[in-house]
Amino acid sequence: MALMLAASAPALAYDYPYLTVHTAEGQTVALSVEQLELTIADGKLVAINEQGEQTFELGALDSMYFSAASGGGAVGIATVAQNSTGVDAYSMSGIHMGHFGSLTEAQSQLRQGVYVMKLEGKTIKMTVK
């Protein structure tokens, strides 16, 4: 199963010239979005653009977001902890699907579909594939 999180934002990606990637080791890489091509295969994210090629282990990624400056600064996308406590899942029609200990637990127990998740005072959309 794959986990995809989305948050609504008034800004469009093309308004921001950088995709900033933070790794679990504390490394920050700002990639120009000009001619940016992202590929995910074999547990790796490969980013190719006019600057060259960067490869990241998926397990080592902490967060990724669009930014206006090469130093980062998140715009419209919030980081949500995978091991947060108390996650309520709702179907797109508003039916409460259950309470889970974490997003990971919800992902493993919910059927394929799109859900609204409430956790830590935030509401996000999650797709379970």
C-alpha positions as a LaTeX table, in Angstrom:
\begin{tabular}{lrrr}
\hline
Residue & $x$ (\AA) & $y$ (\AA) & $z$ (\AA) \\
\hline
Met1 & 0.00 & 0.00 & 0.00 \\
Ala2 & 1.16 & 3.54 & $-0.63$ \\
Leu3 & 0.46 & 6.57 & 1.49 \\
Met4 & $-0.16$ & 9.97 & $-0.05$ \\
Leu5 & $-0.98$ & 13.07 & 1.95 \\
Ala6 & $-2.45$ & 16.23 & 0.52 \\
Ala7 & $-3.34$ & 19.57 & 2.04 \\
Ser8 & $-5.19$ & 22.32 & 0.25 \\
Ala9 & $-3.10$ & 25.39 & $-0.47$ \\
Pro10 & $-3.91$ & 28.66 & $-2.21$ \\
Ala11 & $-0.54$ & 28.67 & $-3.98$ \\
Leu12 & 0.33 & 26.76 & $-7.13$ \\
Ala13 & 3.57 & 24.78 & $-7.46$ \\
Tyr14 & 4.70 & 26.78 & $-10.47$ \\
Asp15 & 4.73 & 29.92 & $-8.28$ \\
Tyr16 & 7.74 & 28.52 & $-6.42$ \\
Pro17 & 11.11 & 27.92 & $-8.10$ \\
Tyr18 & 12.44 & 25.28 & $-5.68$ \\
Leu19 & 11.50 & 21.85 & $-4.37$ \\
Thr20 & 13.19 & 21.55 & $-0.98$ \\
Val21 & 14.03 & 18.10 & 0.38 \\
His22 & 14.95 & 17.40 & 4.02 \\
Thr23 & 16.52 & 14.08 & 4.96 \\
Ala24 & 16.30 & 12.35 & 8.34 \\
Glu25 & 20.06 & 12.99 & 8.71 \\
Gly26 & 19.44 & 16.76 & 8.62 \\
Gln27 & 20.55 & 17.41 & 5.04 \\
Thr28 & 18.58 & 20.08 & 3.13 \\
Val29 & 18.66 & 20.13 & $-0.68$ \\
Ala30 & 16.87 & 22.77 & $-2.76$ \\
Leu31 & 16.20 & 21.58 & $-6.31$ \\
Ser32 & 15.31 & 24.01 & $-9.08$ \\
Val33 & 11.92 & 23.05 & $-10.53$ \\
Glu34 & 13.03 & 24.10 & $-14.03$ \\
Gln35 & 12.82 & 20.93 & $-16.13$ \\
Leu36 & 12.56 & 18.86 & $-12.92$ \\
Glu37 & 11.78 & 15.19 & $-13.44$ \\
Leu38 & 11.06 & 12.97 & $-10.41$ \\
Thr39 & 11.14 & 9.18 & $-10.54$ \\
Ile40 & 10.50 & 6.73 & $-7.69$ \\
Ala41 & 11.85 & 3.23 & $-8.14$ \\
Asp42 & 13.61 & 0.57 & $-6.05$ \\
Gly43 & 13.11 & 2.52 & $-2.82$ \\
Lys44 & 14.75 & 5.66 & $-4.19$ \\
Leu45 & 13.62 & 9.11 & $-5.32$ \\
Val46 & 15.64 & 10.26 & $-8.33$ \\
Ala47 & 15.46 & 13.97 & $-9.19$ \\
Ile48 & 16.87 & 15.13 & $-12.52$ \\
Asn49 & 16.95 & 18.79 & $-13.56$ \\
Glu50 & 19.25 & 21.34 & $-15.20$ \\
Gln51 & 21.61 & 21.06 & $-12.18$ \\
Gly52 & 22.12 & 17.31 & $-12.64$ \\
Glu53 & 20.86 & 14.22 & $-10.83$ \\
Gln54 & 20.18 & 13.72 & $-7.10$ \\
Thr55 & 19.20 & 10.39 & $-5.54$ \\
Phe56 & 17.53 & 10.01 & $-2.14$ \\
Glu57 & 16.66 & 6.82 & $-0.24$ \\
Leu58 & 12.89 & 7.00 & 0.44 \\
Gly59 & 13.36 & 5.75 & 4.00 \\
Ala60 & 15.78 & 8.62 & 4.66 \\
Leu61 & 13.40 & 11.40 & 3.55 \\
Asp62 & 11.90 & 13.55 & 6.30 \\
Ser63 & 9.93 & 16.10 & 4.26 \\
Met64 & 9.64 & 17.68 & 0.84 \\
Tyr65 & 7.90 & 20.92 & $-0.15$ \\
Phe66 & 7.89 & 23.78 & $-2.67$ \\
Ser67 & 9.63 & 26.98 & $-1.61$ \\
Ala68 & 10.26 & 30.48 & $-2.89$ \\
Ala69 & 13.92 & 30.53 & $-1.80$ \\
Ser70 & 16.73 & 28.02 & $-2.12$ \\
Gly71 & 17.00 & 27.91 & 1.68 \\
Gly72 & 13.52 & 26.45 & 2.10 \\
Gly73 & 10.47 & 27.78 & 3.89 \\
Ala74 & 7.37 & 25.59 & 3.52 \\
Val75 & 4.44 & 26.89 & 1.51 \\
Gly76 & 1.03 & 25.30 & 2.07 \\
Ile77 & 2.17 & 21.77 & 2.89 \\
Ala78 & 2.46 & 20.66 & 6.49 \\
Thr79 & 4.59 & 17.81 & 7.78 \\
Val80 & 2.48 & 15.22 & 9.57 \\
Ala81 & 4.18 & 12.76 & 11.89 \\
Gln82 & 3.69 & 9.14 & 10.88 \\
Asn83 & 3.54 & 7.96 & 14.49 \\
Ser84 & 1.12 & 10.57 & 15.83 \\
Thr85 & $-1.40$ & 9.57 & 18.47 \\
Gly86 & $-5.13$ & 9.49 & 17.96 \\
Val87 & $-6.09$ & 9.47 & 14.28 \\
Asp88 & $-9.76$ & 9.53 & 13.27 \\
Ala89 & $-10.56$ & 8.42 & 9.72 \\
Tyr90 & $-13.64$ & 9.53 & 7.76 \\
Ser91 & $-14.86$ & 8.47 & 4.33 \\
Met92 & $-15.34$ & 11.17 & 1.71 \\
Ser93 & $-19.08$ & 11.01 & 2.51 \\
Gly94 & $-18.37$ & 11.83 & 6.19 \\
Ile95 & $-18.77$ & 8.35 & 7.71 \\
His96 & $-16.45$ & 7.73 & 10.68 \\
Met97 & $-14.32$ & 4.74 & 9.65 \\
Gly98 & $-12.52$ & 4.31 & 12.96 \\
His99 & $-9.97$ & 5.59 & 15.44 \\
Phe100 & $-6.35$ & 4.47 & 14.98 \\
Gly101 & $-3.18$ & 4.85 & 16.98 \\
Ser102 & $-1.21$ & 6.28 & 14.03 \\
Leu103 & $-1.41$ & 7.07 & 10.33 \\
Thr104 & 0.60 & 3.93 & 9.65 \\
Glu105 & $-1.97$ & 1.80 & 11.50 \\
Ala106 & $-4.85$ & 3.51 & 9.65 \\
Gln107 & $-3.12$ & 2.93 & 6.30 \\
Ser108 & $-2.65$ & $-0.77$ & 7.01 \\
Gln109 & $-6.26$ & $-1.34$ & 8.15 \\
Leu110 & $-8.29$ & 0.83 & 5.76 \\
Arg111 & $-9.39$ & $-0.38$ & 2.33 \\
Gln112 & $-8.21$ & 1.27 & $-0.86$ \\
Gly113 & $-9.71$ & 4.75 & $-1.19$ \\
Val114 & $-9.52$ & 8.40 & $-0.17$ \\
Tyr115 & $-10.08$ & 9.40 & 3.47 \\
Val116 & $-10.19$ & 12.54 & 5.57 \\
Met117 & $-7.92$ & 12.11 & 8.59 \\
Lys118 & $-8.11$ & 14.20 & 11.77 \\
Leu119 & $-5.05$ & 14.23 & 14.00 \\
Glu120 & $-3.22$ & 16.63 & 16.27 \\
Gly121 & $-5.65$ & 19.45 & 15.47 \\
Lys122 & $-5.09$ & 19.06 & 11.70 \\
Thr123 & $-7.26$ & 17.69 & 8.92 \\
Ile124 & $-5.59$ & 16.01 & 5.95 \\
Lys125 & $-6.62$ & 13.91 & 2.99 \\
Met126 & $-5.02$ & 10.46 & 2.71 \\
Thr127 & $-5.13$ & 8.09 & $-0.24$ \\
Val128 & $-4.68$ & 4.39 & 0.48 \\
Lys129 & $-3.57$ & 2.43 & $-2.57$ \\
\hline
\end{tabular}
